[in-house]
Amino acid sequence: MQTEENIVSYTMDEVKAMNARGESQSNWAYVDALTDEELEASIDWEEEGVPDYDSARPDIPGPHQRLAMLIDDDIIAWFRAEVAGTGLGFKTRMNEVLREYMENRREASRPATTGAARRAG
């Protein structure tokens, strides 16, 4: 277990062991009894942020690599302002922008399929 200020992280094995011992601090019976309307009303959208389903990806992200790089101050300031109040971190948003750029470039580099090539294939 790592502790930094009030942030605590656990491995999946630690979480499973805690749940097996009944150490959950959540009242799951209360949560299970909520209707969809009550559950929706209980969400603090200002704190949590509104989900952006257009940019949601159904896959689980792969491993990350730690990378040290120099980024101009004005770029960092802009990204921090861009995500203010969204619940995202500016580094997460920078990663999303880079991913979108990469995917657009991949799409642009794919050869266009013509009608004749589709019929022949």
Phi, psi and omega in degrees: 000133176253141177231128175224111187054242181259003182269125180236135177237147181231153171282164179299322178296320178295319179295316179299319179295319179296317178296320179297327179276358180076029184269012179294138177266005180266142177266085187292331177296319178296314181297315180297331181280347181290141173282166178301321180295317179294319179297314179299318181291337183278350182279130176271091186297329180294319180280317185281330185087150179276129181295141177257091184290340179293329181259004181291141177244133183285348183271161175272129182298146180282191181293153178254159174240135175281132185222127175263126178211157179267128179232135182301144182304319183293330177291314179297316179299319180295314180295321178298318179291324181299322185263357182306125177082003182265346184089355177265154170272155183292330179289325175297317179294321177298319178297319179297319179295316178297320179296316180298317178300313180300314182294321177296319178294320177299314181298318181292332183273352177287137179293140178289139179262124180271165179300319180295320180293325178294318181292324182288330184282000000 
